[in-house]
Structure formats: C-alpha cells, structure tokens
Amino acid sequence: MPLHIPRRALPAGLVALMPSAPAVAQGAGPAMADIAAGFDLPLGNPTFTPEGRLVVSHHPMFETDTRVSEMVSPDTLRPFPNARWNSEAPPPGERLDAVLGIRADGEGKVWMLDMGSRSQIPPKFVIWDTRSDSLYRVLPITSSALGAHSEPNDFVLDSVNGAAYIADEGVGKDGDGSEGALIVVNL
C-alpha cells in the first residue's frame, strides 16, 4: 500500500509538510512546516505519481546502495522500481547507476535520468510504468549528444513538443562548469 502524502511534501533528507494555513504575506517571516518523516539515506529529487506515490532519487555523490526509492511509510523507503533495478548485477541497460533527475509524466510513468557516472556507463532514461509495474522503455542518450565532461543531471518533459530537455552540467576543466549544455531529446 503506497503512502499518500500531500503534493506539498518536500523531501531533502527530511520530508516536511507545509501547514494548511493561508499563504503568509510577503515579509511576514518564514512559513513553518511539520516534519513528516526523516531518513538516514540522503534524498535527491522527489516526484509524485498520478496515484500520489512519492518516489525519490538518492544523490549519486553519496554512493548509496539504493539509487531510487518509494516512500511507503514515514520511516520506510523501498527500492524503486524494485531491488533488481537498484543492484549492480544486471547489465548496464537493465539497472540504475546514478540517478538524480526524476519526473512522473501524469500517465503513470516515472522517468529516471541515469547519468551512468558511478560505473562510467552510457547515460539513459529508464521509464517505468507504475500502473503495470513494468519497464516501459530504456532510452539511451547517444554519445553524439555528450561532451568529454558531460554530466546529464536534471530534465523537464515537454509533452506539447514531444521533447525532453536535459541540463548537462558539463563539469569541464577542474569542475568549473565551462562545458555546460542543454541536451534536447526528440521523443
């Protein structure tokens, strides 16, 4: 049974739920939040499925065993989509390696941008259908779209134009970001 959390939840190591009070006027001070959950595992980006399931990535720099999780209770994360996809055993096209960017598309699919940076495998989108609990598609990011220092980090989906726009941090010389780029994927 998935945990249903209001869409105002904000995971960042802790999940904070904003109060249902009216909006605070500008300059009136910080809004208060209640802590709904806390985890030892560092959280990356959150996304909600249309059914209200909360799925979070785990920042690759922390090298966690689990790459992506679903929050199933205030104190429980479960590997998403399952333990096998979060394992290092399967071939590169059948596992998650280093996911930060994650989005649910409103049609029951969770898009996970795998940078491949832990194992130096090619970046890819892994698209999981939450309604059938099955792999929908693996969409490789071709080497022709990547530079020597590419690090595809986050993305947005554009359903109107059938595209995904990926922010490539392009760490460049000494991590200065000098090779940053925007990668456009025709879906």
VMD Tcl script that draws the C-alpha trace (Angstrom):
set ca {
  {0.00 0.00 0.00}
  {1.66 3.25 -1.08}
  {1.95 6.14 1.32}
  {-0.14 9.09 0.17}
  {1.41 12.43 1.04}
  {0.09 15.82 0.00}
  {1.91 17.16 -3.06}
  {3.35 19.92 -0.88}
  {5.81 17.44 0.67}
  {9.43 18.45 0.23}
  {11.95 15.61 0.73}
  {15.51 16.69 1.41}
  {16.69 14.16 3.96}
  {13.53 15.09 5.83}
  {10.02 15.26 4.47}
  {8.31 18.44 5.62}
  {4.62 19.09 5.16}
  {3.57 22.70 4.92}
  {0.63 23.75 7.10}
  {-2.77 24.23 5.54}
  {-2.97 27.82 6.81}
  {-3.43 30.63 4.28}
  {-0.34 31.90 2.49}
  {1.94 34.15 4.51}
  {2.16 37.72 3.26}
  {5.49 38.78 1.80}
  {7.86 39.95 4.53}
  {5.80 38.33 7.30}
  {8.52 35.82 8.19}
  {9.25 32.21 7.33}
  {6.48 29.65 6.95}
  {6.52 26.81 9.46}
  {6.47 23.14 8.50}
  {5.83 19.88 10.27}
  {8.34 17.06 9.84}
  {6.51 14.04 8.43}
  {9.48 11.71 8.00}
  {13.25 11.54 8.31}
  {15.79 9.15 6.83}
  {19.48 8.41 7.20}
  {19.67 7.95 3.44}
  {20.27 11.26 1.59}
  {17.39 12.17 -0.70}
  {17.73 13.76 -4.14}
  {14.76 14.80 -6.24}
  {11.12 13.89 -5.49}
  {8.24 13.15 -7.84}
  {4.64 12.11 -7.32}
  {2.86 9.55 -9.48}
  {-0.74 10.38 -10.51}
  {-1.85 7.99 -7.73}
  {0.05 10.04 -5.14}
  {3.01 7.71 -4.62}
  {6.18 9.59 -3.61}
  {9.32 8.44 -5.44}
  {12.73 9.96 -4.66}
  {16.20 9.69 -6.15}
  {19.31 9.41 -3.99}
  {22.14 11.75 -4.93}
  {24.90 9.73 -6.67}
  {27.71 11.55 -4.85}
  {26.74 9.69 -1.66}
  {27.08 6.31 -3.44}
  {24.07 4.81 -1.71}
  {23.20 1.17 -2.39}
  {19.72 2.23 -3.47}
  {19.54 4.64 -6.42}
  {15.79 5.39 -6.35}
  {13.19 4.69 -3.64}
  {9.50 4.92 -2.97}
  {8.43 6.26 0.40}
  {5.95 3.68 1.68}
  {5.63 4.95 5.26}
  {7.09 7.79 7.33}
  {10.04 5.58 8.26}
  {10.32 3.21 5.29}
  {11.83 3.57 1.84}
  {11.55 0.70 -0.65}
  {13.83 0.39 -3.72}
  {12.02 1.71 -6.80}
  {11.02 0.18 -9.10}
  {12.48 -2.86 -7.34}
  {15.69 -4.20 -5.80}
  {16.97 -5.70 -9.07}
  {16.99 -2.32 -10.88}
  {18.92 -0.86 -7.91}
  {21.53 -3.65 -8.00}
  {24.93 -3.61 -9.72}
  {24.45 -7.18 -11.00}
  {22.34 -6.67 -14.17}
  {23.88 -5.39 -17.44}
  {24.07 -1.56 -17.79}
  {20.85 -1.30 -19.81}
  {18.92 -3.19 -17.13}
  {19.90 -1.31 -13.98}
  {20.02 2.14 -12.43}
  {23.51 3.50 -11.85}
  {23.45 7.20 -10.90}
  {20.00 8.82 -10.92}
  {19.30 12.38 -9.86}
  {16.69 13.73 -12.29}
  {13.29 12.06 -11.90}
  {9.78 13.00 -13.08}
  {6.34 11.41 -13.25}
  {4.56 12.21 -16.50}
  {0.91 12.13 -15.46}
  {0.30 8.93 -17.41}
  {1.65 6.66 -14.70}
  {5.22 6.59 -15.96}
  {8.23 7.59 -13.87}
  {11.14 8.91 -15.95}
  {14.57 8.44 -14.34}
  {17.64 10.08 -15.87}
  {20.58 7.79 -15.20}
  {23.84 9.73 -15.55}
  {25.88 6.50 -15.52}
  {28.61 8.28 -13.58}
  {29.25 5.64 -10.89}
  {30.17 2.89 -13.33}
  {31.02 5.08 -16.34}
  {28.18 3.52 -18.34}
  {26.29 5.46 -21.05}
  {23.56 7.78 -19.76}
  {19.96 6.78 -20.36}
  {16.36 7.38 -19.45}
  {14.70 4.47 -17.68}
  {10.93 4.85 -17.93}
  {8.90 2.72 -15.54}
  {5.14 2.19 -15.92}
  {3.74 2.34 -12.39}
  {0.28 1.17 -13.46}
  {1.52 -2.14 -14.85}
  {4.63 -2.21 -12.61}
  {6.84 -2.93 -15.59}
  {9.57 -1.40 -17.70}
  {8.09 0.87 -20.34}
  {11.28 1.85 -22.14}
  {15.01 2.43 -21.86}
  {16.03 5.43 -23.95}
  {19.82 5.76 -24.38}
  {21.37 9.22 -24.56}
  {23.61 8.87 -27.59}
  {27.31 9.66 -27.37}
  {26.89 12.27 -30.13}
  {24.89 14.39 -27.65}
  {27.58 14.24 -24.98}
  {30.87 16.04 -24.49}
  {34.01 14.76 -22.80}
  {32.88 16.12 -19.42}
  {29.11 15.69 -19.76}
  {27.06 15.08 -16.66}
  {23.36 14.90 -17.57}
  {21.83 15.99 -14.30}
  {18.19 17.01 -14.43}
  {15.46 17.40 -17.03}
  {11.98 18.56 -17.93}
  {9.47 16.84 -20.15}
  {7.68 18.83 -22.86}
  {4.57 16.89 -23.88}
  {3.45 19.66 -26.27}
  {6.59 19.42 -28.42}
  {7.44 15.77 -27.68}
  {10.84 16.54 -26.19}
  {12.92 16.17 -23.05}
  {15.36 18.95 -22.14}
  {18.35 17.76 -20.14}
  {20.64 20.06 -18.15}
  {24.19 18.89 -18.77}
  {26.41 20.29 -16.03}
  {29.43 19.87 -18.29}
  {31.82 19.97 -15.36}
  {34.73 20.99 -17.61}
  {38.29 21.70 -16.51}
  {38.62 21.43 -12.73}
  {34.82 21.23 -12.32}
  {34.27 24.85 -13.38}
  {31.11 24.11 -15.43}
  {32.69 25.57 -18.56}
  {31.27 22.81 -20.77}
  {27.65 23.07 -19.66}
  {24.99 22.39 -22.26}
  {21.32 21.77 -22.86}
  {20.58 18.41 -24.49}
  {17.30 18.18 -26.39}
  {15.89 14.67 -26.88}
  {13.23 14.22 -29.57}
  {10.78 11.79 -28.01}
}
mol new
graphics top color blue
foreach p $ca { graphics top sphere $p radius 0.5 }
foreach p [lrange $ca 0 end-1] q [lrange $ca 1 end] { graphics top cylinder $p $q radius 0.2 }
display resetview
